């Protein structure tokens, strides 16, 4: 296999670089090396490297900033995704593209299936949904993997933010009325590689997330427990009290039956949090 990975310095990109299967030839491209919104960059890299698999982990992911940087969000998440899907098809490479639970409005009381109607409530979610459509229009064999509430010891994410605040012994206020399934980035990386080995895998959308649904508040309490800081002061607040620029879905739980039927296990939340905290502590020593 010859793997071209975009977004290599992002949270998921970092995990993907750590778990690349032995014997694969790799090109880990960050934005400096490969700007996915520039067709000339894509043509140069793809023509020279000739990948057999492309994983597009590059994305504009700043949910609040996207409300004021719409052009940038759509450029990366729609046009960039389209160009990468097109390049993969032209060179005959398998194509994997990452997406998000934010394509849904969060008004359901049942886990969202891949076939459920999408109705994003913020610019980020809308750009990712339009990106899904663009990818599958360009390349019907592409795999679009939706995931949710990604955390790890890398990059910027909820787990790292909360653990830092706990270490600083600050009073923390966390939303308790938004429900989702936190997913460990390292597990997502492993699943992408598992999927790449499945022969004749039908193109389309697949859901993959953590195995436990809970609120951001409950997630923060779990993080505190993993840090042996059960006395951390964490207060519940509602979404209305915790003002953010972009609206968030109230319910982001996804039905992962389709991917489970492939023999793939969901990300174990308790194990993932323990590993992420352990790895963070190793870095800080």
Secondary structure, 3 states (H helix, E strand, C coil): CEEEEECCCCHHHHHHHHCCCCCCEEEEECCCCCCCCCHHHHHHHHHHHCCCEEEECCCCCCHHHHCCCHHHHHHHHHHHHHHHHHHHHHHCCEEEEEEEHHHCCCCCCCCECCCCCCCCCCHHHHHHHHHHHHHHHHCCCCEEEEECCEECCCCCCHHHHHHHHHHCCCCEEEECCCEECCEEHHHHHHHHHHHHCCCCCCCEEEECCECCCEEHHHHHHHHHHHCCCCCCCEEEECCCCCCCCCCCCCECCECCHHHHCCCCCCECHHHHHHHHHHHHHHHHC
